[in-house]
């Protein structure tokens, strides 16, 4: 009686998973009057009265349609005024563009938003 060779198991090479794309950085904007919380995502988020993809909509007639832009550069968040009618204030100082720190108060029209880094 002749021994039957055991078939060798051959494993197919496993595909190497693609590196996961880094999750976008996010920050929170907390409306001091209503308590409502908005989430902004990197690389940029537009804030204004007008709906924009991924934007933050504020229902205040003193806020411009596209009022300001939050951006994240991989290190920190910045806010830039988009030539709004009534300006953008950070901690009661009128700014064109400035870096943001956790706890800063952003004023757009009559809306006060507390900036919180995640």
C-alpha positions in Angstrom: 0.0 0.0 0.0 1.5 3.3 -1.1 1.2 6.4 1.1 -0.9 9.2 -0.4 0.9 12.5 0.0 -1.0 15.0 2.0 -1.9 18.0 -0.1 0.0 21.1 1.0 -2.2 24.0 2.1 -1.3 27.2 0.2 -2.5 30.4 1.7 -3.3 33.2 -0.6 -1.3 36.4 0.2 -3.4 38.7 2.4 -3.9 42.1 0.9 -2.1 44.8 2.8 -4.7 47.3 4.2 -4.3 50.8 2.9 -3.3 53.2 5.6 -6.4 54.7 7.2 -6.9 58.3 6.2 -6.4 60.5 9.3 -9.7 61.5 10.7 -10.4 65.2 10.2 -9.7 67.4 13.2 -12.8 68.9 14.8 -13.6 71.6 17.2 -16.8 72.7 18.9 -18.5 76.1 18.9 -20.9 76.5 21.8 -23.6 79.2 21.5 -23.4 81.1 24.8 -27.1 82.2 24.5 -28.9 79.0 23.4 -26.3 76.4 24.5 -26.5 74.9 21.0 -23.2 73.2 20.0 -21.8 73.2 16.4 -19.0 71.0 15.2 -16.4 72.4 12.7 -14.1 70.0 10.8 -10.8 70.5 9.1 -9.4 71.6 6.8 -12.0 74.5 6.8 -15.5 75.3 7.9 -17.5 78.4 6.8 -19.7 80.1 9.3 -22.6 82.3 8.2 -26.3 82.6 7.4 -26.1 80.7 4.2 -26.0 76.9 4.1 -22.6 75.6 2.8 -21.4 72.0 2.6 -20.1 71.2 6.1 -20.7 74.8 7.2 -22.2 76.2 10.4 -25.4 78.1 9.9 -26.3 81.0 12.3 -29.8 82.4 12.2 -29.0 86.0 12.9 -29.6 88.9 10.4 -26.4 90.6 11.7 -24.3 87.6 10.4 -23.2 87.8 6.8 -24.1 85.0 4.4 -20.5 83.8 4.5 -19.2 85.5 7.5 -16.0 83.8 8.7 -13.9 80.7 8.1 -12.3 78.3 10.6 -9.3 76.5 9.3 -7.0 73.8 10.8 -3.3 73.6 9.6 -2.4 70.4 11.4 -1.1 72.3 14.4 -4.0 74.6 15.4 -7.2 76.4 14.5 -7.5 79.9 13.0 -10.4 82.1 12.2 -10.6 84.5 9.2 -13.2 87.1 8.6 -14.6 86.8 5.0 -15.2 90.5 4.5 -18.3 90.4 6.6 -20.5 93.5 7.1 -20.3 93.5 10.9 -16.8 92.0 11.4 -15.6 89.1 13.5 -14.5 89.5 17.1 -12.3 87.2 19.2 -12.3 88.0 22.9 -13.9 91.4 22.1 -11.1 92.3 19.6 -12.0 92.9 16.0 -9.9 90.6 13.8 -9.2 89.9 10.2 -7.5 86.6 11.0 -6.1 85.2 14.2 -5.2 81.9 15.9 -7.7 80.4 18.3 -7.1 78.9 21.7 -9.4 76.7 23.8 -12.0 78.9 25.5 -11.8 81.9 23.1 -15.0 83.8 22.6 -15.9 84.4 19.0 -18.6 87.1 18.3 -20.4 87.1 14.9 -23.3 89.5 14.7 -25.1 89.1 18.0 -24.0 85.5 18.4 -21.3 84.6 21.0 -19.6 81.3 20.4 -17.2 79.7 22.8 -14.4 77.9 20.9 -13.5 74.4 22.3 -10.7 72.2 20.8 -11.5 68.5 20.7 
